Amino acid sequence: MTPIASTFVAGPDGVWRIEVVEPVTGASLPAAPRLSVLAGHVVQPASALWAVRGSTGHQRYTRRDEAAALRAVQAGLDRPAATWASLIPIQKSAAWWELAQDERRAIFEETSHHIGASLRFLPAIARRLYHGRELGEPFDFLTWFEYAPEHAAAFDELLAVLRASEEWLFVTREVHVRLARQ
Ligand code: HEM
């Protein structure tokens, strides 16, 4: 997969209207009227209130059978009916990054069932995971989700499931930016 680099810019412009910026853990991000998703890693425009960057990358934890299960049900981005979206930037603790790969995988899936618990929310929720850590960004991850308004309650249910998991004990900063197209 060719990596996709994106910059999420909050300010006066953009196809997404920011409904609310909800601080979940740690410091929030400033409120802003709109969000645009720009291709590449760009410098924050003078008119912007904040900008965060990330790149997609290879799968770190997903096994082949899990990847196949995801591929069989997942939907792509930009569906006309998916007029709501969530940008959830996430930072994990030093303790997480000090773990070995196999220890992180065990917490991610064997204990927290991140994939197992999320699969039933597909294809209603479409997603893309960006990494920011290697870019020196303030957030290790930018998670992006698109869904139809009638699936918003299911998305909130998924958030509650994941936030109650052991994996989330390692989350030191999380902000939920709720968005609507137009
Ligand atoms: C919609 C259903 C979801 C599915 C199917 C899903 C699936 C996945 C998969 C397969 C990975 C591992 C990628 C890899 O192997 O590197 C992953 C990573 C991740 N997901 Fe989800 N996810 C979902 C929802 C969420 C939600 C709602 C959040 C945030 C609230 C989230 C946050 C993350 C984060 C932060 C990572 C990176 C973990 C790390 O590398 O330490 N995911 N997800």
Residues whose N, C-alpha, C, O or C-beta is under 5 A from the ligand:
A	BS01	HEM	H58 Q59 R60 Y61 T62 I88 I90 H114 I115 S118 L119 F121 I125 R127 F141 T143
